[in-house]
Amino acid sequence: MAASESALDVVVVVGNPKPGSRTRQAAELVAERVAGHPADEVIELADLGPRLLGWGDEEVGRAKARALAADLVVVASPTFKATYTGLLKLFLEQFDAGELAGTPALPVMLGGSPAHQLAGEHTLKPVLVEIGFSCPTPSLYLLDSEWDTSPALAPWLEQAKRTLGVGSQP
Ligand SMILES: Cc1cc2nc3c(=O)[nH]c(=O)nc-3n(C[C@H](O)[C@H](O)[C@H](O)COP(=O)(O)O)c2cc1C
């Protein structure tokens, strides 16, 4: 049976040091199109900044708890030097191995060039899996110049919904 869209608690994690970015917009679009409603929470890692440099920070703990409680997490980053950002890595390092216990994650990356279109698959997804997310879809890579008009977007969204069992008639 297909999962109910309205029941999905969807959290977006944005690993861009610049807040309010296209990366955030793309991640929110993905969350809304897949879940059928806007993200329940957006975690802008830029807001946590240096708090991510240590262990046990209260705000970081709250962000972690929110991701741990979600039904679905959209993990988004711009491509920096052929991989996801150091900011996102600092957050992901806050989780123990396997801690996400199978929570589905959708990796989303924006980049300026098609040269790094496998960055999500090759660099971000292994780390997500290490901390326990399941990644049931291919990573989504969007050129920053066409993040909302890319021809890759609609088919990827359909595949994601089908894979997650949301959005189809019972
Ligand atoms: C420090 C830095 C490194 C970057 N490295 C790459 C790269 O290796 N490959 C690439 O395709 N784009 C690269 N870019 C371009 C960004 O990925 C692209 O502009 C970004 O995804 C735009 O997202 P935003 O509007 O959300 O910031 C880099 C940008 C910056 C600032």
Ligand as a Chemical Component Dictionary entry (heavy atoms), coordinates in Angstrom:
data_LIG
# 
_chem_comp.id                   LIG 
_chem_comp.type                 NON-POLYMER 
_chem_comp.pdbx_formal_charge   0 
_chem_comp.three_letter_code    LIG 
# 
loop_
_chem_comp_atom.comp_id 
_chem_comp_atom.atom_id 
_chem_comp_atom.alt_atom_id 
_chem_comp_atom.type_symbol 
_chem_comp_atom.charge 
_chem_comp_atom.model_Cartn_x 
_chem_comp_atom.model_Cartn_y 
_chem_comp_atom.model_Cartn_z 
_chem_comp_atom.pdbx_ordinal 
LIG C1  C1  C 0 34.213 27.288 -3.342  1  
LIG C2  C2  C 0 33.382 26.824 -4.508  2  
LIG C3  C3  C 0 33.755 25.662 -5.167  3  
LIG C4  C4  C 0 32.979 25.197 -6.233  4  
LIG N1  N1  N 0 33.358 24.032 -6.852  5  
LIG C5  C5  C 0 32.571 23.542 -7.843  6  
LIG C6  C6  C 0 32.907 22.284 -8.447  7  
LIG O1  O1  O 0 33.888 21.648 -8.132  8  
LIG N2  N2  N 0 32.061 21.823 -9.403  9  
LIG C7  C7  C 0 30.950 22.494 -9.813  10 
LIG O2  O2  O 0 30.224 21.992 -10.661 11 
LIG N3  N3  N 0 30.615 23.699 -9.260  12 
LIG C8  C8  C 0 31.404 24.217 -8.300  13 
LIG N4  N4  N 0 31.080 25.407 -7.712  14 
LIG C9  C9  C 0 29.864 26.090 -8.141  15 
LIG C10 C10 C 0 28.742 25.760 -7.174  16 
LIG O3  O3  O 0 28.548 24.375 -6.977  17 
LIG C11 C11 C 0 27.430 26.290 -7.683  18 
LIG O4  O4  O 0 27.549 27.635 -8.055  19 
LIG C12 C12 C 0 26.410 26.111 -6.574  20 
LIG O5  O5  O 0 25.907 24.821 -6.676  21 
LIG C13 C13 C 0 25.320 27.115 -6.617  22 
LIG O6  O6  O 0 24.440 26.818 -5.576  23 
LIG P1  P1  P 0 23.851 27.987 -4.668  24 
LIG O7  O7  O 0 23.265 29.002 -5.598  25 
LIG O8  O8  O 0 22.857 27.303 -3.815  26 
LIG O9  O9  O 0 25.013 28.563 -3.866  27 
LIG C14 C14 C 0 31.851 25.917 -6.671  28 
LIG C15 C15 C 0 31.504 27.108 -6.013  29 
LIG C16 C16 C 0 32.256 27.548 -4.938  30 
LIG C17 C17 C 0 31.847 28.818 -4.237  31 
# 
loop_
_chem_comp_bond.comp_id 
_chem_comp_bond.atom_id_1 
_chem_comp_bond.atom_id_2 
_chem_comp_bond.value_order 
_chem_comp_bond.pdbx_ordinal 
LIG C1  C2  SING 1  
LIG C2  C3  SING 2  
LIG C2  C16 DOUB 3  
LIG C3  C4  DOUB 4  
LIG C4  N1  SING 5  
LIG C4  C14 SING 6  
LIG N1  C5  DOUB 7  
LIG C5  C6  SING 8  
LIG C5  C8  SING 9  
LIG C6  O1  DOUB 10 
LIG C6  N2  SING 11 
LIG N2  C7  SING 12 
LIG C7  O2  DOUB 13 
LIG C7  N3  SING 14 
LIG N3  C8  DOUB 15 
LIG C8  N4  SING 16 
LIG N4  C9  SING 17 
LIG N4  C14 SING 18 
LIG C9  C10 SING 19 
LIG C10 O3  SING 20 
LIG C10 C11 SING 21 
LIG C11 O4  SING 22 
LIG C11 C12 SING 23 
LIG C12 O5  SING 24 
LIG C12 C13 SING 25 
LIG C13 O6  SING 26 
LIG O6  P1  SING 27 
LIG P1  O7  DOUB 28 
LIG P1  O8  SING 29 
LIG P1  O9  SING 30 
LIG C14 C15 DOUB 31 
LIG C15 C16 SING 32 
LIG C16 C17 SING 33 
# 
